[in-house]
């Protein structure tokens, strides 16, 4: 149950994680390296695996309300200052080498490396 609470808490403070979680709960959990027990997986799917887009949008809106309240309250305490996603959230997965290649800027033919 602790990991499921971590998933829900992270969905509150990390909009990108929440977007991925609502789109595909199991793949998101796997990609972010979380290990849930079978009971947590069943409960997670019951909560997040929604059959209709409007239900996902509704749940996302409810998460945003909690997210805004959390960041509003954190702002009152400078010692906990966080930018979104909060530094206390789960670290995002590392990009695979293929994803890194896709994100790399394209080089111009004939360009000298290191020249601006």
N, C-alpha and C positions, 0 to 999 in steps of 0.2 A: 504494500500500500504506500510505502514511503516514496518509491519511484513514481507511482501514479500522481502523488501530490507534487513531486518535482515537475512532472510533465505539465500539470495544470498551472502551477506557479510560473513556469517558464512561458507558457502560452499567454499569461497575463502580461509579463514584462518584456517579451520579445516578439514584436509584430511579425517578423519574417518566419520565426519558428511557428507561430500561430497559423499563419497563412498556409504553410506546408502541412501542418498537423491537420487542419480542417480539410485540406484537399486529399490527403492520403495518410491517415494516422500510422499504419504499420510501417510503411516505407520511411516515414519521417523518424520514427523511433529508431529504426534500424540505422538510418543514415547518420543520426546524431549519436549513435553509439550507446544508447540506453538499453539496459537489460531488464525486462519486466518478467515477473512470474506469470504463469498462465492465467491466474485469476485477474491480475491487473490488466493483461492484454484484453481479456473478455470485457472487463468493465470499461476500459479505454475505448474499445470499439463501440460499445453501447452508447457512450457519451459522444464520441467524435465522428463516428462513421455514419454520417447523416445522408439519407437517400435523396434529399431534394436540396437544390442550391439555395432556395429561400431559407431553409432551416440552418444551413451553414452561415449564411449572411446574418441571420438573427443571432446565432451564437457568437459570431465574430463581434457584432455590435455590443453584446453583453460583456464580452471580454474587454472591449475598448473602454467601457464605463469603469470597470475595475482598474484597468491599466491607468487611466487618467487619475483616478483617486489615489492609487499607489504613488505615482510620480508627483502628484500634488503634495502628498504628505511627506515624501522623501525630501522635497524642496525645502521644507521647513527645518531640516536638519543638515546643515552644511557638511558635517562629517560623513554623511552617506550619499553625497551628491553623485548622481548617476545620469549618464546620457543613455538614450534608448539605443540598443537594448542595455539594460542595467548590467553593470560588471558582475553582479551576483547571479546572472542568468547562466544557463549552460553554454559552454563554448561551442560555437558552430563547428560543423564537421570541416575537416581540411579538404580542400579541393583536390581532386585526383589530378594526376599529371595531364590527362586529356583536357580536363576543365581548365587547368592553368594555361594550356596552349591556346584554348579558345579565347581566354580573356586577355592574352598577351597582345600588346599593340602591334599592328602590322608594320613591317619595315618597308620603307620605300626602296625600290631598286636603286643601287648606286649610292645609297646614303652611307655616310661614314659613321660607324658606331661610336657613341659617346659625344658626337657633335650635336649641338643644339640647332 
